[in-house]
């Protein structure tokens, strides 16, 4: 008996814009990160996270991370245990290791 391929069900997505913003403010005691998500016409959802200066010591922002990667590639050298605090796309503190 010949096998006939089964077509997957069609998935139709309605069009609605999604806007994500991350606002970082450095202040005397550290930094506040506010993440805003707005999907379509609904009310925006906001979350804020605060980090102390001690937690942020050595913070490597996204732009600096790209520059560091270029320098390391140019030098063709990788120092051992290269780990920095970073902020992920959700606004949470994490580590970035190379």
C-alpha positions in Angstrom: 0.0 0.0 0.0 1.3 3.4 -0.9 1.8 6.0 1.8 0.3 9.4 1.3 1.9 12.4 2.9 -0.4 14.1 5.5 -0.6 17.9 5.2 -0.1 19.7 8.5 -3.0 21.9 9.6 -2.8 25.5 8.5 -1.8 28.0 11.2 -3.0 31.5 10.5 -1.7 34.3 12.7 -3.4 37.5 12.9 -1.2 40.5 12.4 -0.5 42.6 15.5 2.6 44.7 16.3 4.8 43.7 19.2 7.1 46.4 20.7 9.8 45.6 23.3 11.8 48.2 25.0 14.4 48.0 27.7 15.3 51.3 29.5 18.4 51.3 31.7 19.1 54.1 34.2 22.3 54.3 36.1 22.0 56.1 39.5 23.9 56.6 42.7 23.0 53.2 44.2 23.3 51.1 41.0 21.0 50.7 38.1 17.3 50.3 37.4 16.2 48.3 34.3 12.6 48.7 33.0 11.3 46.3 30.5 8.1 47.3 28.5 6.2 44.9 26.3 3.3 46.0 24.2 1.4 43.6 22.0 -1.2 45.1 19.6 -3.5 47.6 21.1 -3.5 46.3 24.7 -2.1 48.1 27.7 1.7 47.9 27.9 3.2 45.5 30.5 6.1 46.9 32.5 8.6 45.2 34.8 11.4 46.9 36.7 14.5 45.4 38.2 17.0 47.2 40.4 20.6 46.2 40.8 23.2 47.5 43.3 26.6 48.8 42.3 28.2 45.7 43.8 26.1 43.4 41.6 27.0 45.4 38.5 30.7 45.6 39.1 32.3 44.7 35.7 29.0 44.9 33.8 29.5 44.3 30.1 26.7 45.9 28.1 25.7 44.5 24.8 27.6 47.0 22.7 30.8 46.5 24.7 30.4 42.7 24.3 30.4 43.0 20.6 33.6 45.2 20.7 35.2 42.7 23.0 34.4 39.8 20.6 36.0 41.7 17.7 39.2 42.5 19.7 39.5 38.8 20.8 38.9 37.6 17.2 41.5 40.1 15.9 44.1 39.0 18.5 43.2 35.3 18.0 43.6 34.9 21.7 41.2 33.9 24.4 42.1 34.6 28.0 41.0 31.8 30.4 37.9 32.3 32.5 36.6 35.4 30.8 33.3 36.0 32.6 31.4 39.3 33.0 28.0 40.2 34.5 25.5 41.1 31.8 21.8 41.9 31.5 19.7 39.5 29.4 16.9 40.3 27.0 14.4 40.0 29.9 16.2 42.6 32.0 17.7 40.1 34.5 21.2 40.0 35.7 23.2 37.0 34.2 26.7 36.1 33.4 28.4 36.3 30.0 31.3 34.0 29.5 33.7 33.7 26.5 
